[in-house]
Amino acid sequence: QVQLVESGGGLVQAGGSLRLSCAASGIFFSINRMGWYRQAPGKQRELVALITSIGSTNYADSVKGRFTISRDSAKNTMWLQMNSLKPEDTAVYYCNADVVAAQATGIRSYNFWGQGTQVTVSS
């Protein structure tokens, strides 16, 4: 079973910074695309940033220039450096990954989610 575990959330004042981590564990062959999503109360889950296995990145317009996604494939870990945080960044942040693993339905890419970590930005 593959698990994604996020850490690093918390309470920060507007203008501050936080660094989120996502560590993948379990038995798998490789991790392809990884990403961060967030869901604010009463809103749909939205994409924050994506990073491919070769390091190509993509960001939501709302976080461009403030957030940086990175990963260490050897350590199966991904990070999200969040700077200049705003109250509207308040949400539960989720790690997501496309993982090549052996499951009951065969060896292929499966999509996994972490349990989420709360980020609260006070004004």
Secondary structure as GFF3:
##gff-version 3
##sequence-region A 1 123
A	DSSP	beta_strand	3	7	.	.	.	ID=ss1
A	DSSP	beta_strand	10	13	.	.	.	ID=ss2
A	DSSP	beta_strand	18	25	.	.	.	ID=ss3
A	DSSP	beta_strand	30	39	.	.	.	ID=ss4
A	DSSP	beta_strand	46	51	.	.	.	ID=ss5
A	DSSP	beta_strand	57	59	.	.	.	ID=ss6
A	DSSP	beta_strand	67	72	.	.	.	ID=ss7
A	DSSP	three_ten_helix	73	75	.	.	.	ID=ss8
A	DSSP	beta_strand	77	82	.	.	.	ID=ss9
A	DSSP	three_ten_helix	87	89	.	.	.	ID=ss10
A	DSSP	beta_strand	91	103	.	.	.	ID=ss11
A	DSSP	beta_strand	106	113	.	.	.	ID=ss12
A	DSSP	beta_strand	117	122	.	.	.	ID=ss13
###
